[in-house]
Amino acid sequence: MAVTFDHTLTIAQLARLLRARRLSPVELTRAVLERIERQQPRLNAFITVTADLALRQAAAAEKEIMRGRWRGALHGIPVCVKDLFHVEGVRTTAGSRILADFIAGETAAAVERLLHAGAVLVGKTNLHEFAYGPTNLNPHYGDVRNPWNPERMSGGSSGGSAAAVAAGLALAALGTDTGGSIRIPAAACGCVGLKPTYGRVPLGGVIPLAASLDHAGPLCRCVQDAAIVLGAIAGADPADPWSYGRPGENFSRELRRGLRGIRVGVPRQYFCERVQPDVMRRVREAVAVLSAEGASVREVDLKMMDETARLAAVITHAEAILYHWRWLQTRPRDYGPDVRLRLEGGGTSSAAEYLQAQERRRAYAHEMDKVLERVDLLAVPTLPVAAPRIDEASVRIGRRSEDTRQTLLRFTRPANLAGLPAISLPCGFTAGNLPVGLQLIGRRRRERTLLRAAYAFEQATPWHQMFPPD
Protein backbone atom coordinates (compact mmCIF):
# COMPACT_ATOMS: atom_id res chain seq x y z
CA MET A 1 0.00 0.00 0.00
CA ALA A 2 1.47 3.36 -1.02
CA VAL A 3 1.82 6.15 1.54
CA THR A 4 1.99 9.92 1.11
CA PHE A 5 4.94 12.06 2.19
CA ASP A 6 4.95 13.35 5.75
CA HIS A 7 7.57 16.11 6.10
CA THR A 8 8.12 15.26 9.79
CA LEU A 9 9.55 11.82 8.97
CA THR A 10 13.28 11.20 9.25
CA ILE A 11 15.68 9.74 6.69
CA ALA A 12 15.70 6.44 8.55
CA GLN A 13 11.89 6.26 8.54
CA LEU A 14 11.57 7.24 4.88
CA ALA A 15 14.31 4.81 3.87
CA ARG A 16 12.22 1.90 5.17
CA LEU A 17 9.24 3.06 3.14
CA LEU A 18 11.32 3.56 -0.01
CA ARG A 19 13.04 0.20 0.28
CA ALA A 20 9.69 -1.56 0.81
CA ARG A 21 8.36 0.29 -2.28
CA ARG A 22 5.57 1.84 -0.21
CA LEU A 23 6.81 5.29 -1.25
CA SER A 24 8.21 6.31 -4.61
CA PRO A 25 11.37 8.46 -4.81
CA VAL A 26 9.65 10.46 -7.56
CA GLU A 27 6.55 11.06 -5.41
CA LEU A 28 8.76 12.00 -2.46
CA THR A 29 10.84 14.41 -4.55
CA ARG A 30 7.77 16.04 -6.09
CA ALA A 31 6.30 16.55 -2.62
CA VAL A 32 9.52 18.16 -1.37
CA LEU A 33 9.74 20.42 -4.45
CA GLU A 34 6.13 21.50 -3.84
CA ARG A 35 7.02 22.37 -0.24
CA ILE A 36 9.99 24.39 -1.49
CA GLU A 37 7.75 26.28 -3.90
CA ARG A 38 5.32 27.14 -1.09
CA GLN A 39 7.87 28.02 1.58
CA GLN A 40 10.64 29.70 -0.44
CA PRO A 41 8.90 33.12 -0.59
CA ARG A 42 8.62 33.09 3.23
CA LEU A 43 12.05 31.69 4.15
CA ASN A 44 14.33 32.41 1.16
CA ALA A 45 16.34 29.27 1.99
CA PHE A 46 17.50 28.53 -1.58
CA ILE A 47 19.55 30.36 -4.18
CA THR A 48 19.08 27.67 -6.84
CA VAL A 49 16.38 24.99 -6.96
CA THR A 50 17.46 22.07 -9.16
CA ALA A 51 13.99 20.66 -9.84
CA ASP A 52 14.71 19.04 -13.23
CA LEU A 53 17.93 17.45 -12.02
CA ALA A 54 16.20 16.20 -8.86
CA LEU A 55 13.37 14.56 -10.80
CA ARG A 56 15.84 12.82 -13.12
CA GLN A 57 17.82 11.54 -10.14
CA ALA A 58 14.62 10.42 -8.40
CA ALA A 59 13.47 8.54 -11.48
CA ALA A 60 16.84 6.77 -11.69
CA ALA A 61 16.64 5.89 -7.99
CA GLU A 62 13.15 4.49 -8.44
CA LYS A 63 14.28 2.22 -11.27
CA GLU A 64 17.20 0.94 -9.22
CA ILE A 65 15.04 0.24 -6.17
CA MET A 66 12.42 -1.51 -8.26
CA ARG A 67 15.17 -3.77 -9.63
CA GLY A 68 16.39 -4.57 -6.12
CA ARG A 69 19.57 -2.48 -6.39
CA TRP A 70 19.26 -0.80 -3.00
CA ARG A 71 22.17 1.55 -2.22
CA GLY A 72 21.34 2.27 1.41
CA ALA A 73 19.48 4.71 3.63
CA LEU A 74 20.05 7.76 1.40
CA HIS A 75 18.76 6.13 -1.77
CA GLY A 76 15.99 8.35 -3.15
CA ILE A 77 16.23 10.87 -0.27
CA PRO A 78 15.95 14.60 -1.24
CA VAL A 79 18.86 16.69 0.07
CA CYS A 80 20.31 20.14 -0.48
CA VAL A 81 23.79 21.64 -0.19
CA LYS A 82 25.12 25.04 0.79
CA ASP A 83 26.01 27.09 -2.27
CA LEU A 84 29.74 26.79 -1.56
CA PHE A 85 29.81 23.17 -2.78
CA HIS A 86 30.53 22.71 -6.47
CA VAL A 87 28.04 20.64 -8.45
CA GLU A 88 28.98 20.00 -12.05
CA GLY A 89 26.77 21.96 -14.45
CA VAL A 90 25.07 23.94 -11.68
CA ARG A 91 26.02 27.46 -10.69
CA THR A 92 27.92 28.03 -7.45
CA THR A 93 27.46 31.61 -6.27
CA ALA A 94 28.90 31.49 -2.72
CA GLY A 95 26.10 33.96 -2.00
CA SER A 96 28.00 36.67 -3.87
CA ARG A 97 27.56 38.83 -6.95
CA ILE A 98 31.16 38.03 -7.84
CA LEU A 99 30.30 34.40 -8.67
CA ALA A 100 26.72 35.02 -9.80
CA ASP A 101 27.28 33.30 -13.17
CA PHE A 102 29.91 30.73 -12.22
CA ILE A 103 29.09 27.19 -13.37
CA ALA A 104 31.13 24.48 -11.69
CA GLY A 105 33.01 22.04 -13.90
CA GLU A 106 33.24 19.36 -11.21
CA THR A 107 31.36 18.14 -8.16
CA ALA A 108 32.71 18.48 -4.62
CA ALA A 109 33.84 15.20 -3.10
CA ALA A 110 31.27 15.30 -0.28
CA VAL A 111 28.42 15.96 -2.73
CA GLU A 112 29.70 13.27 -5.09
CA ARG A 113 29.55 10.80 -2.22
CA LEU A 114 26.00 11.81 -1.35
CA LEU A 115 24.94 11.28 -4.95
CA HIS A 116 26.77 7.95 -5.11
CA ALA A 117 24.73 6.91 -2.06
CA GLY A 118 21.61 7.61 -4.12
CA ALA A 119 20.59 10.99 -2.68
CA VAL A 120 18.50 13.38 -4.78
CA LEU A 121 19.72 17.00 -4.99
CA VAL A 122 16.81 19.46 -4.81
CA GLY A 123 18.87 22.64 -4.63
CA LYS A 124 21.67 24.84 -3.36
CA THR A 125 21.02 26.90 -0.28
CA ASN A 126 21.43 30.55 0.62
CA LEU A 127 24.27 31.67 2.87
CA HIS A 128 26.11 34.63 4.29
CA GLU A 129 28.24 35.93 1.42
CA PHE A 130 31.34 33.74 1.01
CA ALA A 131 30.41 32.23 4.42
CA TYR A 132 32.02 35.26 6.11
CA GLY A 133 29.38 35.98 8.75
CA PRO A 134 26.98 34.31 11.20
CA THR A 135 23.72 36.16 10.49
CA ASN A 136 22.81 35.08 6.94
CA LEU A 137 21.81 38.61 6.02
CA ASN A 138 22.67 38.68 2.33
CA PRO A 139 22.48 41.88 0.23
CA HIS A 140 22.62 39.98 -3.09
CA TYR A 141 20.16 37.10 -2.66
CA GLY A 142 18.11 38.29 0.31
CA ASP A 143 18.13 37.30 3.96
CA VAL A 144 17.35 33.76 5.10
CA ARG A 145 14.51 33.81 7.62
CA ASN A 146 13.93 31.58 10.60
CA PRO A 147 11.16 28.97 10.15
CA TRP A 148 10.04 29.47 13.77
CA ASN A 149 9.62 33.20 13.29
CA PRO A 150 10.42 34.88 9.94
CA GLU A 151 11.22 38.13 11.75
CA ARG A 152 14.23 36.34 13.30
CA MET A 153 17.62 35.42 11.84
CA SER A 154 18.28 31.89 10.67
CA GLY A 155 21.88 32.17 11.86
CA GLY A 156 24.70 31.53 9.48
CA SER A 157 26.56 31.10 7.44
CA SER A 158 24.78 27.82 6.59
CA GLY A 159 21.42 29.42 7.35
CA GLY A 160 19.69 28.30 4.18
CA SER A 161 20.65 24.70 4.88
CA ALA A 162 19.32 24.85 8.46
CA ALA A 163 16.09 26.62 7.49
CA ALA A 164 15.48 24.11 4.70
CA VAL A 165 15.94 21.09 6.99
CA ALA A 166 13.90 22.57 9.85
CA ALA A 167 11.01 23.43 7.50
CA GLY A 168 11.00 20.07 5.72
CA LEU A 169 12.34 21.40 2.39
CA ALA A 170 15.00 18.68 2.39
CA LEU A 171 15.72 15.70 4.60
CA ALA A 172 19.36 16.67 5.04
CA ALA A 173 21.75 19.40 4.00
CA LEU A 174 25.46 19.98 3.78
CA GLY A 175 26.98 23.04 5.40
CA THR A 176 30.40 24.41 6.21
CA ASP A 177 31.69 25.58 9.57
CA THR A 178 34.67 27.92 10.02
CA GLY A 179 33.64 29.58 13.26
CA GLY A 180 30.30 27.91 13.93
CA SER A 181 28.47 28.12 10.62
CA ILE A 182 26.81 24.70 10.92
CA ARG A 183 26.02 24.82 14.64
CA ILE A 184 24.86 28.46 14.84
CA PRO A 185 21.97 28.06 12.37
CA ALA A 186 21.18 24.57 13.67
CA ALA A 187 20.63 26.05 17.14
CA ALA A 188 18.71 29.05 15.83
CA CYS A 189 16.43 26.95 13.62
CA GLY A 190 15.97 23.98 15.95
CA CYS A 191 17.68 21.15 14.05
CA VAL A 192 20.82 19.04 14.43
CA GLY A 193 24.14 20.36 13.11
CA LEU A 194 27.35 18.34 13.23
CA LYS A 195 30.85 19.75 12.75
CA PRO A 196 33.15 16.72 12.55
CA THR A 197 36.83 16.61 13.48
CA TYR A 198 38.99 18.72 11.17
CA GLY A 199 39.71 16.65 8.05
CA ARG A 200 37.01 14.03 8.66
CA VAL A 201 35.01 15.30 5.65
CA PRO A 202 37.05 16.30 2.57
CA LEU A 203 36.84 19.88 1.33
CA GLY A 204 37.81 19.31 -2.30
CA GLY A 205 35.45 21.32 -4.51
CA VAL A 206 34.27 23.57 -1.65
CA ILE A 207 34.93 27.32 -1.84
CA PRO A 208 37.11 28.15 1.19
CA LEU A 209 36.82 30.82 3.82
CA ALA A 210 39.84 29.97 6.02
CA ALA A 211 41.44 26.70 5.01
CA SER A 212 42.87 25.72 8.39
CA LEU A 213 39.54 26.34 10.16
CA ASP A 214 37.03 25.14 7.53
CA HIS A 215 34.97 22.01 8.18
CA ALA A 216 32.10 20.42 6.24
CA GLY A 217 29.28 18.46 7.81
CA PRO A 218 25.57 17.63 7.87
CA LEU A 219 22.47 19.41 9.10
CA CYS A 220 19.58 17.04 9.73
CA ARG A 221 16.31 16.60 11.57
CA CYS A 222 17.71 14.15 14.13
CA VAL A 223 20.97 12.62 15.37
CA GLN A 224 20.50 9.27 13.60
CA ASP A 225 20.13 11.07 10.28
CA ALA A 226 23.32 13.06 10.96
CA ALA A 227 25.17 9.79 11.58
CA ILE A 228 23.83 8.36 8.32
CA VAL A 229 24.93 11.40 6.29
CA LEU A 230 28.33 11.57 7.98
CA GLY A 231 28.90 7.92 7.07
CA ALA A 232 28.25 8.77 3.43
CA ILE A 233 30.49 11.84 3.14
CA ALA A 234 33.43 11.15 5.49
CA GLY A 235 36.80 9.66 4.60
CA ALA A 236 40.06 10.56 2.88
CA ASP A 237 40.05 12.08 -0.60
CA PRO A 238 43.12 12.68 -2.80
CA ALA A 239 42.01 16.25 -3.55
CA ASP A 240 42.21 17.19 0.14
CA PRO A 241 45.60 16.40 1.71
CA TRP A 242 44.24 17.08 5.22
CA SER A 243 41.40 14.57 4.91
CA TYR A 244 41.66 11.18 6.56
CA GLY A 245 39.72 8.03 7.38
CA ARG A 246 38.11 5.15 5.56
CA PRO A 247 35.17 6.14 3.30
CA GLY A 248 31.93 4.42 4.16
CA GLU A 249 32.60 4.21 7.90
CA ASN A 250 29.51 3.34 9.98
CA PHE A 251 28.85 6.13 12.50
CA SER A 252 25.46 4.69 13.56
CA ARG A 253 26.91 1.55 15.10
CA GLU A 254 27.14 2.79 18.71
CA LEU A 255 24.13 5.13 18.80
CA ARG A 256 22.01 2.99 21.12
CA ARG A 257 24.65 2.18 23.74
CA GLY A 258 23.33 4.87 26.08
CA LEU A 259 25.19 7.17 28.45
CA ARG A 260 26.54 4.71 31.00
CA GLY A 261 30.28 5.26 31.31
CA ILE A 262 30.22 8.62 29.51
CA ARG A 263 31.91 11.45 31.44
CA VAL A 264 30.45 14.89 30.73
CA GLY A 265 32.37 18.05 31.57
CA VAL A 266 30.58 21.30 32.43
CA PRO A 267 33.03 24.24 32.20
CA ARG A 268 33.30 26.65 35.11
CA GLN A 269 34.52 29.42 32.78
CA TYR A 270 33.49 31.17 29.58
CA PHE A 271 30.48 29.10 28.47
CA CYS A 272 28.44 30.15 31.51
CA GLU A 273 29.22 33.86 31.16
CA ARG A 274 26.99 36.45 29.43
CA VAL A 275 24.18 34.05 28.52
CA GLN A 276 20.48 34.91 28.31
CA PRO A 277 18.65 33.35 31.29
CA ASP A 278 16.22 31.32 29.13
CA VAL A 279 19.13 29.78 27.25
CA MET A 280 21.14 28.95 30.37
CA ARG A 281 18.09 27.42 32.04
CA ARG A 282 17.45 25.06 29.13
CA VAL A 283 21.09 24.00 28.90
CA ARG A 284 21.22 23.25 32.64
CA GLU A 285 18.06 21.18 32.26
CA ALA A 286 19.75 19.32 29.40
CA VAL A 287 22.80 18.54 31.53
CA ALA A 288 20.43 17.20 34.21
CA VAL A 289 18.91 14.89 31.58
CA LEU A 290 22.37 13.61 30.62
CA SER A 291 23.02 12.84 34.28
CA ALA A 292 19.64 11.16 34.77
CA GLU A 293 20.31 8.97 31.73
CA GLY A 294 23.52 7.64 33.24
CA ALA A 295 26.31 10.07 32.37
CA SER A 296 28.83 11.12 35.00
CA VAL A 297 28.78 14.94 35.15
CA ARG A 298 31.65 16.95 36.62
CA GLU A 299 32.89 20.53 36.47
CA VAL A 300 36.06 21.28 34.51
CA ASP A 301 38.39 24.25 34.14
CA LEU A 302 39.29 25.63 30.71
CA LYS A 303 42.36 27.73 29.88
CA MET A 304 43.07 30.34 27.20
CA MET A 305 39.38 30.81 26.35
CA ASP A 306 39.62 34.61 26.30
CA GLU A 307 42.14 34.35 23.45
CA THR A 308 39.85 32.45 21.10
CA ALA A 309 38.11 35.46 19.53
CA ARG A 310 41.39 37.20 18.64
CA LEU A 311 43.07 34.05 17.36
CA ALA A 312 40.10 33.16 15.18
CA ALA A 313 39.90 36.70 13.79
CA VAL A 314 43.63 36.87 12.86
CA ILE A 315 43.70 33.42 11.25
CA THR A 316 40.39 33.78 9.42
CA HIS A 317 41.23 37.19 7.96
CA ALA A 318 44.72 36.19 6.81
CA GLU A 319 43.52 33.01 5.11
CA ALA A 320 40.43 34.68 3.61
CA ILE A 321 42.60 37.42 2.07
CA LEU A 322 44.62 34.73 0.29
CA TYR A 323 41.50 33.61 -1.60
CA HIS A 324 39.92 37.05 -2.15
CA TRP A 325 42.97 39.15 -2.97
CA ARG A 326 42.46 39.36 -6.74
CA TRP A 327 38.80 40.38 -6.45
CA LEU A 328 39.54 42.95 -3.75
CA GLN A 329 41.89 44.61 -6.25
CA THR A 330 39.58 44.40 -9.26
CA ARG A 331 35.96 44.12 -8.03
CA PRO A 332 35.70 45.47 -4.47
CA ARG A 333 32.27 47.02 -5.02
CA ASP A 334 30.78 43.66 -5.98
CA TYR A 335 31.08 42.51 -2.37
CA GLY A 336 28.31 43.29 0.08
CA PRO A 337 29.25 46.11 2.47
CA ASP A 338 29.72 43.96 5.56
CA VAL A 339 31.98 41.37 3.91
CA ARG A 340 33.99 44.00 2.03
CA LEU A 341 34.59 45.94 5.24
CA ARG A 342 35.57 42.74 7.02
CA LEU A 343 38.07 41.83 4.30
CA GLU A 344 39.47 45.34 3.91
CA GLY A 345 39.26 46.37 7.55
CA GLY A 346 40.46 43.20 9.22
CA GLY A 347 43.81 44.77 9.88
CA THR A 348 47.10 44.23 8.12
CA SER A 349 48.39 41.28 10.10
CA SER A 350 51.98 40.48 9.29
CA ALA A 351 53.22 37.00 8.55
CA ALA A 352 54.75 36.99 12.03
CA GLU A 353 51.39 37.80 13.64
CA TYR A 354 49.67 35.05 11.67
CA LEU A 355 52.32 32.50 12.62
CA GLN A 356 52.18 33.60 16.26
CA ALA A 357 48.39 33.15 16.19
CA GLN A 358 48.82 29.64 14.80
CA GLU A 359 51.37 28.85 17.51
CA ARG A 360 48.99 30.05 20.24
CA ARG A 361 46.23 28.08 18.57
CA ARG A 362 48.28 24.88 18.86
CA ALA A 363 48.82 25.60 22.56
CA TYR A 364 45.08 26.17 23.01
CA ALA A 365 44.23 22.92 21.19
CA HIS A 366 46.66 21.09 23.47
CA GLU A 367 44.90 22.53 26.54
CA MET A 368 41.52 21.38 25.20
CA ASP A 369 42.89 17.90 24.56
CA LYS A 370 44.18 17.77 28.14
CA VAL A 371 40.71 18.62 29.49
CA LEU A 372 39.18 15.92 27.27
CA GLU A 373 41.54 13.35 28.73
CA ARG A 374 39.53 13.67 31.95
CA VAL A 375 36.05 13.74 30.35
CA ASP A 376 34.60 12.35 27.13
CA LEU A 377 32.81 15.51 26.07
CA LEU A 378 31.83 19.01 27.13
CA ALA A 379 28.20 20.13 27.43
CA VAL A 380 27.71 23.86 26.78
CA PRO A 381 25.27 26.24 25.07
CA THR A 382 25.59 26.50 21.31
CA LEU A 383 24.58 30.17 21.39
CA PRO A 384 24.46 32.62 24.30
CA VAL A 385 21.14 33.99 22.94
CA ALA A 386 18.05 32.95 21.05
CA ALA A 387 17.85 33.89 17.37
CA PRO A 388 18.05 37.71 17.14
CA ARG A 389 15.65 39.77 15.06
CA ILE A 390 16.66 40.39 11.46
CA ASP A 391 17.23 44.08 12.22
CA GLU A 392 19.20 43.61 15.47
CA ALA A 393 22.79 44.79 15.13
CA SER A 394 23.20 44.29 18.87
CA VAL A 395 21.54 41.99 21.40
CA ARG A 396 20.82 42.45 25.08
CA ILE A 397 22.10 40.01 27.68
CA GLY A 398 20.97 41.22 31.08
CA ARG A 399 21.87 44.88 31.29
CA ARG A 400 24.54 44.68 28.60
CA SER A 401 24.22 45.23 24.89
CA GLU A 402 26.60 43.23 22.67
CA ASP A 403 27.44 43.06 18.97
CA THR A 404 25.21 40.42 17.37
CA ARG A 405 27.90 38.93 15.17
CA GLN A 406 30.42 38.50 17.96
CA THR A 407 27.77 37.09 20.28
CA LEU A 408 26.66 34.43 17.80
CA LEU A 409 30.25 33.25 17.28
CA ARG A 410 31.40 33.27 20.90
CA PHE A 411 30.59 29.68 21.91
CA THR A 412 31.23 27.94 18.59
CA ARG A 413 34.65 29.28 17.57
CA PRO A 414 36.57 27.30 20.22
CA ALA A 415 35.84 23.90 18.62
CA ASN A 416 37.04 25.17 15.24
CA LEU A 417 40.31 26.46 16.64
CA ALA A 418 40.94 23.09 18.30
CA GLY A 419 39.65 21.07 15.33
CA LEU A 420 37.38 19.08 17.67
CA PRO A 421 34.08 17.47 16.71
CA ALA A 422 30.99 19.29 18.00
CA ILE A 423 27.26 18.87 17.57
CA SER A 424 24.32 21.18 18.26
CA LEU A 425 20.92 19.69 18.98
CA PRO A 426 17.62 21.14 20.21
CA CYS A 427 17.19 21.25 23.99
CA GLY A 428 14.07 23.35 24.43
CA PHE A 429 12.57 26.75 23.74
CA THR A 430 12.65 30.23 25.20
CA ALA A 431 9.57 31.95 26.58
CA GLY A 432 9.26 33.50 23.10
CA ASN A 433 9.07 30.02 21.49
CA LEU A 434 12.50 30.19 19.89
CA PRO A 435 14.76 27.10 19.83
CA VAL A 436 17.71 26.68 22.18
CA GLY A 437 20.71 24.55 21.20
CA LEU A 438 22.80 22.24 23.37
CA GLN A 439 26.37 21.91 22.11
CA LEU A 440 28.40 18.80 22.84
CA ILE A 441 32.14 19.03 22.10
CA GLY A 442 33.99 15.72 21.88
CA ARG A 443 37.43 14.25 21.67
CA ARG A 444 39.35 14.39 18.42
CA ARG A 445 38.18 11.73 15.95
CA ARG A 446 35.62 10.38 18.44
CA GLU A 447 32.44 11.21 16.54
CA ARG A 448 30.86 7.91 17.53
CA THR A 449 30.95 8.80 21.23
CA LEU A 450 29.66 12.29 20.48
CA LEU A 451 26.76 10.93 18.42
CA ARG A 452 26.01 8.26 21.02
CA ALA A 453 25.63 10.89 23.76
CA ALA A 454 23.60 13.20 21.51
CA TYR A 455 21.29 10.35 20.52
CA ALA A 456 20.71 9.32 24.15
CA PHE A 457 19.77 12.90 25.07
CA GLU A 458 17.54 13.24 22.02
CA GLN A 459 15.64 10.02 22.75
CA ALA A 460 15.06 11.11 26.37
CA THR A 461 13.52 14.46 25.36
CA PRO A 462 10.72 15.61 23.02
CA TRP A 463 12.49 18.49 21.27
CA HIS A 464 13.40 16.66 18.02
CA GLN A 465 9.71 15.93 17.48
CA MET A 466 8.68 19.58 17.44
CA PHE A 467 8.45 21.41 14.14
CA PRO A 468 8.03 25.04 13.02
CA PRO A 469 4.55 26.21 12.02
CA ASP A 470 3.84 25.23 8.43
N, C-alpha and C positions, 0 to 999 in steps of 0.2 A: 504494500500500500504506500503510495507516494505521500510525502509530507511537504508542507509549505515552509518557507524560510522564517525562522524566528531570530531576530537580530541579537537577542540576548544569549544565544547559544555560544559555546566556546568552540575552538578548533577541534578539541578532542571529541566533543559531542557531535559536531557536524561530520567529522571524519567517519564515525561509525555509520551514520546515515548514508554518506556517499559510498562507502565500501559495500554496504548492504543493498545499494541501488534503490534506496527509498527516497533519495534526493538526487536530482541531476545537477552536475556542475554548471550546466548552462542555465538552469532555472535559478540556482543560487547566485550566479554572477549577474543575471538580469535583475534579480531582486536587490542586490547590493548597488548596482548602477542606478536603479530607480531611487534608492535611498539617497545616493549621492546627489542626484538631480534635485531632489526635494530639499535637502539640507544644505547644499553648497551656498545658496544665497544667504543663509543665516549664519553659517560658520566660516565660510571662505577657507576651508581646509586644504583645497587642492589648487595647484597651479595648472596642471595638465591632467585631464581624465583620458585614459587610454581605452575607451569603450570597445572600439573595433578589435584592438589587439587582445583585450580580455576575453571577448566572446570567441575569438579564434582559439585562444589557449584553452578556454573552458570546453569547447567542442572537442578538441584533441584529447583533453583529460577524460571526457565522457566516453569516447571511443576506447581509450585504453582500459578504463575501469570495466566497461562492458565486456571486454575481451579477457578480463581477469589479470591484467597487468597493473596491479596496485603498487604504487610507488611509496606509499606511507601516509602519515597523518596530514601532510600538507597538499596531497593530491586533490586538485579541484578547489582549493581554498582561496578566496579572493584576498589579496594583500595590496599594500601600497608602500612606496618608499619615498623618503625625503628627497627633495630635488637637488641633492648633492651627488647622488649615486648615478653614474652613467648607465643608460640603457640604450643599446644599439638602435639607431633609427628614431629615437625619441629625444626631444630637446631636453637639455639640462641647464636650467637658468641660474641655479644657486640663489634664487630669489632676488636677482640683480638685473638691472637694465643692461649691464655690460655683456652678459651672456644670454640675452633675450632670444637670440636666434641660433644658439649653438646646438647642433645635433651631434650626439655622441656617436663615435665610430666603433665603440666596443661596450660591453656590459661589465659593470663592476663585479668582482669575484663573489661578493656576498649575494648580490642579486642573481647572478648566474646560478649559484647554488640553490637559492629559493626556487628558481624556475626549473632546475633539474629535479627538485623534489616534487614538482608538479603543481606549484602554486600558480595562481592566476593574477596578473598585475593589472589592477584597475586604475592606477594613476600615480602621479608624483605630487608630493605634498608641499604645501607652503611652509616657509621658514623665515627666520630673521635673516636679512641679507648676508650672504656668505657665512651664515652661522655665527656671526660676530655680535651676539646679543641674546639676552634671556627673555625678552618680552614678546617677540614675534609681532611687533609693530613694523609693518613693511610698507614703505612709501611707493613701491613699484607695483605690487600685486595685492595690496590691501592687507589689513590686519586679520590674523586668525582670531576667532572669538571662542570663548569657552562654552562648551555644550551645556554646562550647568547654569550659566548666566551669561548671555552674549554681551553684556556690558562689562564683563571681566576679561582679563588677559588669559590666553591659553597657556602662557609660559613658553619659553623657547630655549634653544632655537628650533627644536623639532616639534613645534607647536601644532603644525598641520597634521603630523603623524599621530600625536596624542589625541587631538580633537576627533580625527577620523575614527580611531579605534574606540574611543569612549562613546561616540555617537552611533556606532555600528555601521560605519561607511567602509570598513574593511575589518577582517578578522585579526590582522596583525600588520605591523608597520616596521620599517627599518628607520632608525634615527642615528645621529652622531652625537657625541658627547665630548666636548673639550673642557668645559668647566661646569657641566651639569645639564647639558642640553637634551638628554634623554629623561633624566630624573625630574628636572624642574617641571616640564609640561605634564609628565605622568602624574606628579603630585597635584598640580593645579587642576587637571582634568579628571582625576579619579580613576586612573588605570595603572597598570604595572609597567615599569620601565627598568630595564636591566642594562647597566654598563658593565661589560665583562672586564677581566684583567687586560691590561694593555697588551696588545698583540694577539689576543685570543681570536678575534675576528679580523680577517685581512682587510686592508684599506685600499687595495689596488682598484683604481677606477672611481675613487671617491675624491671629490674636490676638497683639499685640505683647508683647515684654519691654522692650526699649530701642530705640526707633525708629531712632536714628541708628547703631546697631550691628547691627541685625537683618539677616540674610540668609536666603534660602531656596535650597535646592539638592537634588540627588539623592544617594541612597545606592544603590549597585548592586553587582553581583557583579564587574564588570570595568570597565576604563576606556572601552572602546567603548560599553558600555551607558550609562555616565554621559554621554558625548557625545551619544548619541541622545536621552536624556531632557532634557538641557539644551537641545538644539535645539527640543524641543517646548514648553518652559515659559518660555524667555527672551524678552525684548522688552518694549518700552514698553507701559504700560497706563494709561488715563485715570484710574483710581482710585488710582494711585500716582504722585504728581508727581516722585518721585526715580527712577523707572524709566526705562530708555532702551533703544535698540536696535531692530532690525527683527525682529518675530516670525518664527519659522520659519527662523532662521539655521542654516546647516549647520556644526556644530562637529566633525564627523567628517572633514572634507575633508583635513586635513593630518596625520591620525594616523600614517600610514605613512611619513612623510618621514625618520624616524630622528633621531639625535642630532647628526649632523654640523653644526657651526656653532653649536650651543647652548652657551652659557657658564653654567656652574653655580657658584654661590657657596656656600662652606662657611664659616659665621660663626666667627670666633675667640672671640666672647663669647656668653654667655647660654645658647645652645642646646646647648653642650657641658658645662654646669655642672650638678652634682647630677642625674645620670642613672644609672639602674641599669646595671651593666656589660653584662648581656645585651642590653639595648636599644641601648646605644651601639655595641656590637660589630656588631649587625645593620645599623644605620644606616651605619656606616663601610663595611661590605661592600657596601651598596646604592650608596654613592657610588662605590666602586671599579667596580661594574657600569656606572654611568653613564659613567665615564671609558673603560672598555673598549669601550663601544658607540659611542664617538666624541665624547662631550661634552668640552669644555675645562673643567677643574675648577680653581678658584683660591680662596684664602682671602680673606675680606672682613671689614671691621670695621663693627660696628653701633653706633649711638649711641642714648642715651636708653632703652635696654631696661629698665633698673631702674625706670623710671617707669610701665611699662605696667600693672602690677597696680593701682596706685593710681588711675590715670586711668580704667581700665575700671570699677573699683568705684564711683567718684564718678559717672560718667556713667550707668552701668547703674542705680544706685539712684535717682538723680534722675528718670530717665525712667520707671522702673518705678512709682514713687510716683504719677506723673501718671495712669497707668491704674488703679492699685489703690486710690486714695485713698478712694473712696466705700465700698468694701467693708471697708477697714481701720477705718472709723468705725462701720460697721453690723454687720459679720459677721467680726470678727477671729478668732473661735474656729473658723471653718470652714476656715481655712488649716491646712495641716500645720505642725508646730512649727518645722521648719527654715526654711521659706519665710516664715512669720510673723515669726520672729526676724530674718531677713535684711531684710525690709521695714521692720520697726519699729526695728531696731537698727543700720541702715546709717548712722547719723549724721544730723545735721540740716544737710546741706550748704546753704549759702546760694546764692542766685542767682549771686553773684560767684564762689564756688568752682566752681560748675558751668561758668560761662563761662570761667574760668581753665583748667579741665580741658580744655574744648573747644579753647582756644587752644593749649595744650601738645600736644594731640592733633594739631592741624594741623601743628605744628612737627615732631612725630615722623613723621607721614605723609610730610612733605617729605624728611626724612632717609632714610626707606626708599626713596622714589622715586629719590633720588640714588644709593643703593647699586645699585638695579636699572637705573641707566643703564649701569653697568659690567658687569653680568651679566644674563642673561635670567631666571634664577630662583635661589632659595635651596633647598638640600637640608638638611633638619633632621629631628630626631625629631618625631613627632606628640605623643607622650606621653613624659615622663621615666621612666615605669614601665610594667610590664605591668598588666593589669586587676587591681585590688585585690580582696580578698575582700569579700563583701557586708557583713560586720561590721567592716571596718577603717576606723576613723575617722582613723587615721594610717598612713602607709606608711614603710618604712625604705629609705633610700638610703645605702649604706655604713654609717657609724656614726650617721647622723642619722635622726631621726624627724620627718616633716613631715605637715602637715594634708592629708588626702586630697583634699579639694575644691580647695585652692589648687594642689596638685601637678598635678592633672589639667588645670587651666586654663592652666598656666604657659606652655606652648609654642604654644598656639592663639590666645590673646587678641591677640597682636601683629598678626596679619593682619586681625582685625576692626577694631581701632583705625585701621589704615591703609586699610581698605576694599579690600584686595588679594585677588585670587583665590588660593585654596590648595586643595590636594587631598591626602588621605591615602590611601595604598594599602599593601597588605601587603608586608612585606619580610623575613619570616622569623618564627621562633618562639623563645621563651625555652627554657631547659632544662626548664621546667615545662610546655612545650607550649602556651603562650599566645601569641597573635599580637602582632607588633610592627609599628608603622606608620611608614612614611616619609612625611614631609610635604614637598611641594614648594610654594613660595610664588612666585607669578609677578608680572609687571608688570600694572599696571592695564589692564583690558579686553583682556588678551592670553590669554584662556582657550585659544585654539587651540594656542599654543606650550606652555602648561602641560600640556594633554592629550596633545600630541605626545610630550613628554618622558616623561610617566607611562606612555603606551602602550609606548614603546620599552623602558623598564625592565621593565614587566610581561611583555612578550613574550620578554625575555631571561632570565626567572626563572620558577620553578615555583609561586610562592606563590598566584597566583590560581586555581590548579587544585586547591587543597587545601580540604577542607570539614570542618565540625565533625562529630563522631560523630552518627549519626542516632538 
